[in-house]
Amino acid sequence: MLEILAPAGNAECAKAAIASGANAIYLGLNAFSARQSAENFDEAAFRAIVSEAHLCGVKVYVAMNTAVKNSELDSFFDSLSFAWSAGADAIILQDAFLGKAIHEKYPEIVLHLSTQAGVCNLEGAKFAKECGFSRVILARETEAEDIRKIGDLIETEAFVQGALCTCFSGQCYLSSFAGGNSGNRGRCKQPCRKTYRINRSGYEEKAYALSLSDLSVGEDIRKLAEAGVVSFKIEGRMRRAEYVAAAVGYYRSVLDGKSEKEKTTGLSDLKRTYNRGNYTKGLAFGQDKRFLSRAVQGHIGEKVGVVKVVNGSYFVESAFKAQKGDAFKILRSGKEVGGAVYLKTDKRGFLLSSKVRLLNGDGVFVTTDTALNEKLLKKEKKTPLSLTLVLEVGKKAVAVGGGVTVYSEEILSPAESRPLSVEEIKNCFEKTDGLPVEVVFEKIVLNGDIFFAKSRLNAFRRAFYAELVRAYAGERTEKRIRIDGTNLPLSKNKKIAVMTTDFSAVSGVDIAIYKPDYYGVELPESFVNGSFEKYLYYPAYLTGKDIDRLSELCASGIDGVYAENYGGLIFAKERGLKVFAGTGFNLFNSVAIAELLKEETLAYFALSKELEREELAAFASEKAFTLSSGNLKVMDLCYCPFEKTCVGCDKKGKYLLTDENGREFPLRRYTFGGACRFEVYNCADLVGESGSLGQLIDLTLLQEPKEGVEVADDIIKQKKFYQKYTFGHTKANGLL
């Protein structure tokens, strides 16, 4: 069965999703959720919503998809123990190695691999399956051809609606290094939604240069189904209940084959509850013209008319029946100029009140439709409950329904005056204590004139519904989940690994990581013939066709790949190569590292660039590296920020992305298979020491990488060389 999977940032959203026809909901507990700013669920609220969802035949998936530090492992396993014991249908994880360890010890726990893990090709899916995941949540950038291949191997879930991350999921560090709020740990402050300028003709003006429109695949959901996707995910744990209801309702109408009128109405409802940029189809089917939302960052709703200035008043001729409480956004030439609210109804339309001066022809978009919101939140879903009640003098009363049988505490006695009636029993049991069930009385048997005090009858009813809740919650025998990965052998690593695009003048390094500007040409002789270990850069995002090309390049006699994605392990294994697991693996804890060390192809690994100095030191070994100095990549962009204006493109290799504070973030272009992709680097380079860990130095942006190697062992020289610098997370207040 195809599954509509809805977000539940709180109980109200969960109930709205269930009532509107979702097959499953996903939510977070108070910790380890990638949406820490959502209301989320405490233990009592979680138990309640699991019972309600299961009563309605709706599954509940728990997102525990943040990077987990060593110091947090016990707390993480406590939360996992609770969620699984309390009836969760699956646990969503970002860390594949942590998932592998859980699966090996507790195979009964159902695991889904988060989109944060970046599964975008068959290699990544193979690794997820090896680790014991039953489902992969596809990276939003995954192409249709690769979706089909992955779907033939493992169950797949794909996003169909909601906000898009501008960076390839799991690889964004902009919020982390801009202010210490890690997206990988659920605390992203969305600096990508701010305004930037780019030093390219036509893009010098301030705009939302990295802000993407909201995804809405609409009717193309059927193409995803044909490609093997089984679960269609709606993003939005930070959004309101009316949005959840509208989104579920719209996709329900599409999948259920409703009339064109119903689907059009459903899309209109969705636009009015949240619509950033008038929607894009996303990257599965290729970048479209609406992919970027450069002019508008937030919710623009749906257009309902234009402003006509009449005697100083703002009149809107419209069929929309506006009312008190409705709110609007005003756009002029596609750009937001301000907001407005309903003032009063007039002939053929309504009047607006606005703090900004409006002009004739300004577009009026409704962003809060109070009548619609009320309608959406009135929906209810109730599961039929066939109930049989048997009451007989001298015996305990019996209630049977929903697979549950409950007996009264007392033996029923004969009535001395007015006996219990069938009508009284019905009235009592029709009160379902707020449960989403609709009682159908299969049979009510009354043998004899029975006395049953009203208070005791109510207690009997409450006991039955409480047992029904317990039965449907799916609670399991509680277990204390624990995995020990802390006993890692400590040792020193004195090797130097350098990542750059040109090794012609580089010397004194142990490991070379070649990062091409163009993957379409052969590997340079300075790299292939160098007297160092040789690793080719394996980006986090690769299509199946990209992998074919990468395979050709790896036939040049190199040692292996520096991989930014789990798929690199499978790629290397199938080709007899070694792997240098890069910072993109987001290695945060000893459990994950212990699992990684079991990989036969592993040569080296780099720890997360978000760890602090003391945390890094705890993982020192002859295979362990830390990003110690050089350029600091904070984003991978799998799309064209210049809106695919290829004809007039200057095709420069580097640009500058300048934020509202004048900080300049280098924007690097590289090409793979004819497609341009981009990397965003921090506005300040990294300086620091590696301690007992190996030095990983990123010199991708340097024209003379030799100098970056020469200053690697001296922080004072590093500061002078890089000029604008940060200590990153390795030093208190080290962020710029």
Order of alpha helices (4+ residues) and beta strands (2+ residues): beta-alpha-beta-alpha-beta-alpha-beta-alpha-beta-alpha-beta-alpha-beta-alpha-beta-beta-alpha-beta-alpha-alpha-beta-beta-beta-beta-beta-beta-alpha-beta-beta-beta-beta-alpha-beta-beta-alpha-beta-beta-alpha-beta-alpha-beta-alpha-beta-alpha-beta-alpha-beta-beta-beta-beta-beta-beta-beta-alpha-alpha-beta
